[in-house]
């Protein structure tokens, strides 16, 4: 049995986590999928909607939801890994608009599936608040609103002043916020585990503790295959590669994406008296304008989750269980929480966890399908995967069925990011950026100044 301490979400997903059976012999299927996280499961879900007769096998190295799908902050947000402003610069206004609309629609699509399939995942379409911690952060929110207006999407967002923000949640130092109206809070562990059960009822087979060691590309007269220690899975129609950050452990993907750790801490249940002081009755997800990222939610059982980056990048894109926790970062997150909510000073924290997210060199997901080799893949969601994986699943389904649709024309489709630098340059560069962003955040908050956007660190890290 997998250790439930992997995350609070797996601990409380209402399943025993007993691993499913391993692959025990070589088999032939229509679709073979590597990875039983959101990307692989959503792809299987939409493939079966298109063709319920498909025979699908999903291979998972650990258990369903072991990776980012069972460890994230519980945001289903329309935020894409590339900012709207950068999207406009790269793709033009109309394409950037279609990209943002596709993300907004993805949140609604996830909600529709949850309702249709009667999935219990503590879902609430409550909106998301990007908080300005001090007046110096307000211009950044105003600039974001101007960008959304340029895209003709201003109805989906709203600037709130301090009083309006306080009506939703009282945060020390808050000067206002930007409300994203179409955004949800949820229990990600329940979603990933229940989605897997739905697929099994529809005929898909999930093999757990079955590591894929090699991907064999197909050709016009040969099918693609996944090679495991326990047998080969031959896919008559397509192989789907959906391992996100863990793909960095395969030599083929070593420089295609880097695993960056995101860490989370969780409080004990908070008393009704304390909640009355804080507010937050609607359970909006909450973050700030910090360059080094933070993300919060109020859980359905009355706790506060506080997440952020901070675990240093490890040489050679190392992924290891020992990196799921980083004492310095977790202690920093706890101190930030009580900075935001001073009345919670002395609160007990019950859970710390973390895990890697996959980031490409240009922060753009790569959603690919090669009709000749019959290999499809989607990865590099940069921490925005809860909604983007749903979109990726629909895109991959269209690609595998060789349909040209509005979704397959989005800019991350058939996009291949340039490779990350080889080591030791990759390690040195990423570590410099990580520490530089943290120093800028501290300096800006201490001096009450907004980031200029002109420093070398900001220009390098801009997405």
C-alpha positions, -999 to +999 in steps of 0.1 A: +000+000+000+012+035-008+021+058+021-009+081+026+015+109+037+021+116+000-005+143+004-035+152+025-056+148-007-047+111-010-051+106+027-087+119+026-098+107-009-120+080+007-102+051-009-078+025+006-051+032-021-044-005-024-025-007-057-043-022-087-027-053-103+004-050-123+006-058-160+013-096-160+018-103-197+021-087-231-012-074-245-026-056-275-051-027-272-063+002-293-049+029-270-020+026-245-015+054-221+015+060-199+005+078-167-027+076-145-028+113-136-052+139-150-036+140-185-039+103-191-073+099-175-089+129-192-076+117-226-091+082-219-123+098-208-128+118-240-116+090-263-142+067-248-169+094-252-160+095-289-158+057-293-170+035-263-157+004-280-121+014-277-099-010-257-077+012-235-048+003-211-033+028-187+001+021-172+011+038-139+045+035-123+030+041-088-007+045-081-034+066-097-030+102-086+005+097-071+020+127-090+008+163-094-029+152-098-030+141-062-007+167-047-017+201-061-033+231-045-068+223-055-073+252-080-092+246-112-083+279-127-085+294-162-049+306-158-026+294-185+012+289-180+019+317-204+005+351-193-021+369-215+004+397-221+031+373-233+005+354-254-004+386-272+032+393-279+038+358-292+006+350-310-014+382-316-046+393-300-071+370-317-051+338-309-044+350-274-081+356-269-090+321-282-064+306-259-078+324-228-114+314-238-104+278-241-090+279-206-122+295-192-142+269-211-120+241-196-131+251-160-167+248-171-161+215-188-146+201-157-176+213-137-200+197-163-182+163-161-183+164-123-220+171-123-228+146-151-208+118-135-219+128-100-183+130-087-179+141-051-149+164-051-159+193-029-162+215-060-172+251-057-171+276-086-162+304-062-138+326-082-102+334-076-086+364-059-052+378-068-044+400-038-023+432-038-003+430-006+003+468-004-005+497-027+027+490-047+010+459-061-021+475-074-006+487-107+002+451-116-035+442-112-046+472-132-023+462-160-037+427-160-072+441-162-062+463-191-048+432-209-081+413-204-100+443-217-077+443-248-087+407-253-124+416-250-127+394-219-133+421-192-166+405-182-148+375-168-127+396-144-132+425-119-109+448-099-120+450-063-109+477-039-098+471-003-133+472+011-147+449-015-118+425-010-123+426+028-160+416+022-147+383+008-116+376+029-097+398+054-059+395+047-034+417+066-019+443+042-044+437+014-050+468-007-074+452-032-075+423-056-083+411-091-113+387-092-113+359-118-149+350-118-147+316-136-124+296-112-130+268-088-118+252-056-118+214-052-104+183-036-080+170-064-074+136-049-111+128-050-114+139-086-084+118-099-094+087-080-131+088-090-123+096-126-102+064-127-132+044-114-155+059-140-130+048-168-128+013-154-166+010-154-165+020-191-140-007-199-105+008-195-079-011-176-055+006-152-022-013-144-004+002-114+031-003-102+039-009-138+069+013-150+072+021-187+109+016-195+108+023-232+085+039-259+087+022-293+074+044-321+052+030-348+052+034-385+028+029-414+029-008-410+040-012-373+021-002-342+036+018-314+044+000-281+051+006-244+078-017-229+075-026-192+094-052-171+062-073-171+053-073-208+048-052-238+016-032-246+010-029-283-013-001-293-031-006-326-042+030-328-020+052-306+003+055-276-002+085-253+026+098-231+013+116-201+039+116-173+043+154-168+074+162-146+083+125-142+091+124-179+123+141-171+135+107-158+134+093-193+165+100-214+144+112-244+128+139-223+158+149-201+161+183-216+126+188-228+113+198-194+125+204-158+109+192-126+103+222-103+090+214-068+060+232-054+054+227-017+023+230+005+015+233+042-019+227+058-034+239+091-056+221+115-094+228+112-100+264+122-126+274+148-158+292+137-148+321+159-116+325+139-134+321+106-158+349+116-127+372+119-113+361+085-144+357+065-137+337+033-172+322+034-173+316-004-140+296-005-124+316-033-089+305-042-064+332-032-029+342-044-008+373-046+013+392-071+046+377-057+070+367-085+079+335-066+043+323-065+019+315-037-015+299-037-041+293-010-075+277-005-100+272+022-107+234+023-142+220+026-134+208+061-123+243+073-085+243+070-062+267+052-038+254+026-008+276+018+015+266-011+044+281-030+078+274-046+111+273-028+126+238-029+158+245-049+162+229-083+184+198-081+212+190-104+203+167-133+165+173-129+165+150-099+132+137-086+131+119-053+108+113-024+132+131-001+125+163-021+088+163-014+095+182+018+120+210+024+120+223+060+132+258+052+105+263+026+077+248+047+087+270+076+086+300+053+051+291+041+039+288+077+053+322+086+037+337+055+003+323+065+004+339+099+016+371+082-015+371+061-038+360+090-022+373+122-051+360+143-040+325+135-006+329+152+000+297+171-022+276+148-011+240+145-001+227+111-010+190+104+004+183+070+034+192+048+039+178+013+051+187-022+059+174-056+074+184-090+056+202-118+069+201-153+082+233-170+093+237-206+120+262-217+093+287-229+067+278-203+044+265-230+028+230-228+037+207-256+006+188-269+018+166-298+006+138-321+027+122-349+004+105-373+033+085-387+047+072-354+013+070-337+027+086-305+008+114-288+020+133-257+011+163-235+033+178-208+048+210-194+017+225-176+039+245-152+016+241-122-016+250-141-025+214-149-059+209-132-077+227-160-051+225-187-050+187-186-087+186-193-081+208-224-051+186-234-073+155-231-098+170-255-071+181-279-053+147-279-087+130-286-092+153-317-056+147-328-058+109-325-091+108-344-074+131-369-099+159-366-090+195-374-109+216-348-108+249-331-089+232-303-062+217-325-054+252-339-044+265-304-007+276-302+005+248-279-007+221-303+022+205-322+044+230-305+079+218-295+097+240-270+134+244-274+155+222-251+167+233-217+205+239-215+227+210-206+241+206-171+257+223-152+244+254-170+208+244-164+213+240-127+233+273-124+207+293-144+176+280-126+191+284-091+201+320-099+166+328-111+150+310-081+170+329-055+168+362-075+130+361-076+128+355-038+152+384-031+132+407-054+099+398-036+115+404-002+130+437-013+098+450-029+077+442+001+103+457+025+106+489+005+069+491-006+079+492-042+065+474-073+087+452-094+100+472-124+099+443-148+133+455-161+157+436-139+177+408-155+160+382-133+125+394-142+133+394-179+148+359-178+119+345-159+091+363-178+064+340-190 
